[in-house]
């Protein structure tokens, strides 16, 4: 099952595509960033829509996953993030893809086993899970983590990493 994960942003939208070969086995397909240009915000939204649409055409995913918005202290930034999400989601829906939405905490829990993990921890775990030879760029790593979270959720494994972490912690104490 090919899964496209999106880490939305108005300036940089990360994307990550994985193949869920079987439960516990992910295969890396591709990842990167859609970088918007210009000062006109609505044009940036079109660039996000077009970029996600192109990735969908190139990779033919069967599932789409995106991070839920989080509330920041800057309300304007939060609104822009929501608009960027909507552009990406619309591209997925227009392609007929089912959409999964996950909180940042759930994504970290599903990949690292700890909901308050640092970005670097997410990057390292994504690299290990997908057997990459180098650490992916932060936005792309987040998108890959979102795809992994979705894969764990659709296969019923979303609590597994927490169970493993709990077992490991109990052995340490």
ZIQUIQUI-V793780 format. One line per field, one symbol per residue. ss: DSSP state (@ for helix, = for strand, . for the rest). phi: phi as a letter, one per 20 degrees, with the letter a starting at -180 (. if undefined). burial: I if it has 24 or more other C-alpha atoms within 12 Angstrom, else O. A space follows every 10 residues. Layout:
ss->???
phi->???
burial->???
This chain:
ss->.======... .========= ==..====== =====..... @@@@@@@@@@ @@@@@@@@@. ..=====... ....@@@@@@ @@@@@@@@@@ @@@@...=== ==.@@@@@@@ @.......@@ @@@@@@@@@. .......@@@ @@@@@@@@@@ @@@@.....@ @@@@@@@@@@ @@.
phi->.ecddcdfaf dcdecbccde fagmcdcfda arcedecnde ffffffffgf ffgfffffdl fdcccbfffc edfeffffff ffffgfffff ffffemefdd ccfgffffff denbfdffgf ffgfffgffe leebffggff ffffffffgf gfffemdgef ffffffffff ffe
burial->IIIIIIIIII IIIIIIIIII OOOIOIIIII IIIIIIOOOO OOOIIIIIII IIIOIIOOII IIIIIIIIIO OOOOOOOOOI IIIIIIIIII IIOOIOIOII IIIIIIIIII IIIIOOOOIO IIIIIIIIII OOOOIIIIII IIIIIIIIII IIIIOOIIIO IOOOOOOOOO OOO
